Amino acid sequence: MKKNRESLALILFALIAPALAPAAIAQSAQPITEQEAHAIGVDAYVYFYPLVTMDVTRRQFTNVEPGEELAKAR
């Protein structure tokens, strides 16, 4: 019987928690300054630019016709 109560409590928590989360986040959220937004943008660019360019390079390098060998020029 105790196991059923624990299961029921867990299910109720799983259903109720998402509804309560946005309210908790909204209370603690504060607007950021222009300098903070700029710093976040610079950090995102510095981090993601190499990842994106490497993925583009990989896609171009491996884009071969079926039946042809990889990395072989005609």
N, C-alpha and C positions, 0 to 999 in steps of 0.2 A: 504494500500500500504506500509506503514511504517513497518508493521508486516512482510510482505514478505521480505523486505530488511534485517530486523534483522534475519530472518530465513535463508536467503541466506548467510549472513555474518557468521552466526554460522556454517552452513554446510561447507563453504569454510575453516573456521578456523579449523574445525575438520579434514578436509582432508589434510591441509597444516601443521598443528602443528607437527604431528609425523615425518614428513620429516625434520623439522628444529631442533627437539629435540636432535638427536645424534650429530649434529654439535656444539650445545651449550655445551653439556656434554664433548665432546672431547677437547674443548678449555680449560675448567676448570679442567680437570682431570690431576693429577700429580702422578707420580709413588710413591709407598709407600716404606719405608725402610724395611729391613729384620726384625728389631725389631717390627715395626708396624704390619707386616704380622704375626709374632709370637704371638703378643698380641691378634690380631683378632682371630687367631686359638685357642688360649687358652680360650678366652671368649666364642667362639662358642662351644667348647667341654664342658666347665663348664655349659653352659646353656642347650644344647641339649642332653647331655648324660642321665640325669635323665628322660627327656621326652621320649627318645627312649627306655630305659630299662623299664619304666612303661608301654609303649605300648606293648612291647614284653611280659611282665608279664600278662597284661590284655588278650592278645590273647591266651596265653597258658592256663590261668585260665578258659576262656570261651569256649575253644575248646572241646566241649562234643558231643557225638553222639546224633542224633535226638531222642527224647523220653526219654533221661536220665535226671536226676535232676542235676542242676548246683551245683558244689562244694560238691558232694557226692562221696566218694570213694567206690569202689566195695569190 
